Amino acid sequence: MAKKETKKEVVAPEVMAVEPVVDINAEKKTKKVVNKEPAWEIKDRTYFLTGDKKPLVSIMKSSKMYWFDEEKGYEREIMATTNQRTPFVDEMDGVKRPERIIFRDGVLTVPKNKTVLQKILSLYHPKRGAKYYEWKPAAQAASEVENIEFELHALNAANDLDLDMAEAVMRSLIGSQVTEMSSKELRRDLLVYAKKNPKLMLDLIADDNIYLRNIGIKATEQNFLRLSSDQRTFTLGSNDRKIMTVPFDEHPYSALAAWFKTDEGMEIYKGLEKRVR
């Protein structure tokens, strides 16, 4: 008896639904980042001539000027006009009515409605920064604060110096006059110099040779050292033994301070430091 074939039921494989993967950064990647220039601030602006001389009338060039446009790659002609909306000649339409740029008593105030003239003076004029400058109260205040803080730093640094270092610094500024000054006079003049020229004062205080120079000068003044008339040779005051030759084109006491740092010079320096008053 023939066997019946049993049909196997074929089951289609289950297909799992896969959700598409979305790159959340894709949109960001396709967008170009555009750096927007800060908007031009609408306000009255004042300009001052540089230097001490303030003529009654000073006329600044207002046409046939050129400004290099980096984005376009070429120079563009600039012109001040009363009837155009742009300072660039290649963008102007119709008849151009020139405008004069006149400083009176060294000052020019441009009202906020004259934006084009302001932009010429603030951004494009070739004499900007050389013949005149824009007055910016906030920037000026920031600069003044920085100068005051720098001055205060110099005053504090000068005030913290011990008497020997204060003398060394002042000797480099006024020379041998320092020997006739009392400690109070020395302190006073030190602080006055720090206030008048804070950068110089801080440079002198930071100079690690300034104290060595002072010892060398005092030792010479007190005859423990002798400097030849041609300022090329240092000798010992006690026996005229030559200790060093000043290199050509160097200041003798700067060279002596550098020599004090050598092995031979250190021994001489230690002896002088104990003896000078």
C-alpha positions as CSV (number, residue, x, y, z in Angstrom):
1,M,0.0,0.0,0.0
2,A,1.5,3.3,-1.1
3,K,2.3,5.8,1.6
4,K,0.6,9.1,1.5
5,E,3.0,12.1,1.2
6,T,2.4,14.6,3.9
7,K,2.9,18.1,2.7
8,K,5.0,20.3,4.9
9,E,3.7,23.7,5.4
10,V,6.3,26.2,4.4
11,V,6.3,29.2,6.8
12,A,7.8,32.4,5.4
13,P,10.5,33.8,7.7
14,E,9.4,36.6,9.9
15,V,10.6,39.9,8.8
16,M,11.3,42.3,11.6
17,A,10.5,45.9,11.0
18,V,13.6,48.0,11.5
19,E,13.2,51.6,12.3
20,P,15.4,53.9,10.2
21,V,18.3,55.4,12.1
22,V,18.1,59.2,12.1
23,D,21.3,61.1,12.4
24,I,20.3,63.9,14.7
25,N,23.4,65.9,13.6
26,A,22.7,65.5,9.9
27,E,20.7,68.7,9.8
28,K,23.4,70.5,11.6
29,K,26.0,69.2,9.3
30,T,24.2,70.4,6.2
31,K,23.7,73.9,7.5
32,K,26.5,76.3,6.9
33,V,27.6,78.4,9.8
34,V,27.5,82.1,8.9
35,N,29.5,84.4,11.0
36,K,27.4,87.6,11.3
37,E,29.2,90.8,11.7
38,P,28.1,92.9,14.6
39,A,25.4,95.3,13.7
40,W,26.4,98.9,13.2
41,E,25.4,100.9,16.3
42,I,23.3,103.9,15.5
43,K,24.6,106.8,17.6
44,D,26.2,110.2,17.4
45,R,30.0,109.9,17.0
46,T,32.8,112.3,17.7
47,Y,36.3,112.4,16.2
48,F,39.4,114.3,17.3
49,L,42.5,115.3,15.5
50,T,45.7,113.6,16.8
51,G,48.6,115.6,18.2
52,D,48.8,118.8,20.3
53,K,48.0,121.2,17.5
54,K,44.3,122.0,17.0
55,P,43.8,124.3,14.0
56,L,40.7,126.3,13.7
57,V,39.8,124.5,10.5
58,S,41.2,121.2,9.1
59,I,39.8,119.7,5.9
60,M,40.2,115.9,5.6
61,K,40.2,114.2,2.2
62,S,36.7,113.0,1.2
63,S,37.1,111.5,-2.3
64,K,39.5,109.5,-4.5
65,M,40.3,107.3,-1.5
66,Y,40.7,103.5,-1.7
67,W,40.1,100.7,0.7
68,F,41.1,97.1,0.1
69,D,38.1,94.7,0.3
70,E,39.5,91.3,1.3
71,E,36.3,89.5,0.5
72,K,36.2,90.9,-3.1
73,G,40.0,90.8,-3.5
74,Y,40.5,94.4,-4.8
75,E,40.6,98.0,-3.8
76,R,37.4,99.9,-3.8
77,E,37.0,103.7,-4.2
78,I,35.5,105.5,-1.2
79,M,33.7,108.8,-1.4
80,A,31.8,110.9,1.1
81,T,28.5,112.1,-0.3
82,T,25.3,113.7,0.9
83,N,22.9,111.7,-1.2
84,Q,24.1,108.1,-1.4
85,R,23.5,105.1,0.9
86,T,26.9,103.6,0.5
87,P,30.5,104.9,0.8
88,F,31.6,102.7,-2.1
89,V,31.6,104.4,-5.5
90,D,30.9,101.1,-7.4
91,E,27.6,100.8,-5.5
92,M,26.4,104.4,-6.0
93,D,23.5,105.3,-8.3
94,G,22.8,108.6,-10.1
95,V,24.4,111.9,-9.4
96,K,26.9,112.0,-6.6
97,R,26.9,115.1,-4.3
98,P,30.3,115.3,-2.6
99,E,30.5,116.1,1.1
100,R,33.3,117.9,2.8
101,I,34.9,116.5,6.0
102,I,35.8,119.5,8.2
103,F,37.3,119.4,11.7
104,R,36.8,122.6,13.6
105,D,39.1,123.3,16.6
106,G,40.3,119.7,16.2
107,V,36.8,118.2,16.6
108,L,34.2,116.7,14.3
109,T,30.8,115.4,15.6
110,V,28.8,113.4,13.1
111,P,25.1,112.9,14.0
112,K,23.6,109.4,14.0
113,N,21.6,110.1,10.8
114,K,24.8,110.4,8.8
115,T,25.7,106.7,8.9
116,V,27.6,106.6,5.7
117,L,30.0,109.4,6.7
118,Q,30.4,107.7,10.1
119,K,31.4,104.5,8.4
120,I,33.9,106.2,6.2
121,L,35.6,107.9,9.2
122,S,35.3,104.9,11.6
123,L,36.2,102.1,9.1
124,Y,37.6,103.1,5.8
125,H,39.3,106.5,5.7
126,P,43.1,106.1,5.1
127,K,44.0,108.8,7.7
128,R,42.1,107.0,10.5
129,G,44.4,106.5,13.5
130,A,47.1,108.7,12.0
131,K,45.4,112.2,11.6
132,Y,42.4,111.6,13.7
133,Y,40.7,109.1,16.0
134,E,37.2,108.2,17.1
135,W,36.4,109.0,20.7
136,K,35.2,105.8,22.4
137,P,34.4,106.5,26.1
138,A,34.1,102.8,27.1
139,A,37.4,101.9,25.5
140,Q,39.1,105.0,27.0
141,A,37.7,104.1,30.4
142,A,39.0,100.5,30.1
143,S,42.5,101.8,29.0
144,E,42.5,104.3,32.0
145,V,41.6,101.5,34.4
146,E,44.4,99.3,33.0
147,N,46.9,102.2,33.3
148,I,45.9,102.9,36.9
149,E,46.2,99.2,37.8
150,F,49.7,99.1,36.2
151,E,50.7,102.2,38.1
152,L,49.4,100.7,41.4
153,H,51.3,97.5,40.7
154,A,54.5,99.6,40.2
155,L,53.9,101.6,43.4
156,N,53.3,98.5,45.5
157,A,56.4,96.8,44.1
158,A,58.5,99.9,44.8
159,N,57.1,100.3,48.3
160,D,57.9,96.7,49.1
161,L,61.7,97.1,48.3
162,D,64.1,96.9,51.1
163,L,66.4,100.0,51.6
164,D,69.4,98.5,49.8
165,M,67.4,97.5,46.7
166,A,65.6,100.9,46.7
167,E,69.0,102.6,46.7
168,A,70.1,100.4,43.9
169,V,67.1,101.3,41.7
170,M,67.4,105.0,42.5
171,R,71.1,105.0,41.7
172,S,70.4,103.7,38.3
173,L,68.0,106.6,37.8
174,I,69.8,109.6,39.3
175,G,73.3,108.4,39.8
176,S,75.6,109.4,42.7
177,Q,73.0,111.9,44.1
178,V,71.4,109.0,45.9
179,T,74.3,108.9,48.5
180,E,73.2,112.4,49.8
181,M,69.6,111.3,50.3
182,S,67.9,110.3,53.6
183,S,65.9,107.1,53.7
184,K,62.6,109.2,53.6
185,E,63.8,111.2,50.6
186,L,64.8,107.9,48.9
187,R,61.4,106.4,49.5
188,R,59.6,109.5,48.3
189,D,61.6,109.8,45.0
190,L,61.2,106.1,44.4
191,L,57.4,106.3,44.6
192,V,57.3,109.4,42.5
193,Y,59.3,107.7,39.8
194,A,57.1,104.6,40.0
195,K,54.0,106.8,39.5
196,K,55.5,108.7,36.6
197,N,57.0,105.8,34.8
198,P,55.6,102.5,36.1
199,K,57.0,100.4,33.3
200,L,60.5,101.6,33.8
201,M,60.2,101.0,37.5
202,L,59.0,97.5,37.1
203,D,61.7,96.7,34.6
204,L,64.4,98.0,37.0
205,I,63.0,96.0,39.9
206,A,62.9,92.9,37.7
207,D,66.5,93.4,36.6
208,D,68.5,90.9,38.6
209,N,71.7,92.8,37.9
210,I,70.5,96.1,39.4
211,Y,71.7,95.3,42.9
212,L,75.1,94.0,41.6
213,R,75.6,97.2,39.7
214,N,74.9,99.2,42.8
215,I,77.5,97.3,44.8
216,G,80.0,97.9,42.0
217,I,79.2,101.7,41.8
218,K,79.4,102.1,45.6
219,A,82.7,100.1,45.8
220,T,84.2,102.4,43.1
221,E,82.9,105.5,44.9
222,Q,84.5,104.3,48.2
223,N,87.8,103.3,46.5
224,F,87.5,99.6,47.0
225,L,87.5,99.3,43.2
226,R,89.0,101.6,40.6
227,L,87.8,102.2,37.0
228,S,90.4,103.4,34.6
229,S,89.9,106.8,32.9
230,D,89.1,105.1,29.5
231,Q,86.4,103.0,31.5
232,R,87.9,99.8,30.1
233,T,89.6,98.3,33.2
234,F,88.6,97.6,36.8
235,T,91.3,97.1,39.4
236,L,91.3,96.6,43.2
237,G,91.7,99.7,45.2
238,S,94.1,98.1,47.7
239,N,96.8,96.9,45.3
240,D,95.8,98.0,41.8
241,R,95.5,94.4,40.8
242,K,93.5,94.1,37.5
243,I,90.3,92.1,38.0
244,M,88.5,92.5,34.7
245,T,88.5,94.2,31.3
246,V,85.2,95.8,30.1
247,P,84.2,94.3,26.8
248,F,84.0,96.8,23.9
249,D,80.8,98.8,23.6
250,E,79.4,97.7,27.0
251,H,78.5,99.8,30.0
252,P,81.3,99.3,32.6
253,Y,79.0,98.6,35.5
254,S,76.7,96.4,33.5
255,A,79.8,94.4,32.5
256,L,81.0,94.4,36.1
257,A,77.6,93.1,37.4
258,A,77.8,90.2,34.8
259,W,81.4,89.5,35.9
260,F,80.3,89.3,39.6
261,K,78.2,86.2,38.6
262,T,81.3,84.3,37.5
263,D,83.3,82.0,39.9
264,E,86.2,84.5,40.1
265,G,83.9,87.5,40.4
266,M,81.7,86.0,43.1
267,E,84.6,85.9,45.5
268,I,85.4,89.6,44.9
269,Y,81.7,90.5,45.1
270,K,81.2,88.8,48.5
271,G,84.1,90.7,50.0
272,L,82.9,94.0,48.5
273,E,79.3,93.5,49.7
274,K,80.5,93.2,53.3
275,R,82.7,96.3,53.1
276,V,80.7,98.9,51.2
277,R,78.5,101.3,53.2
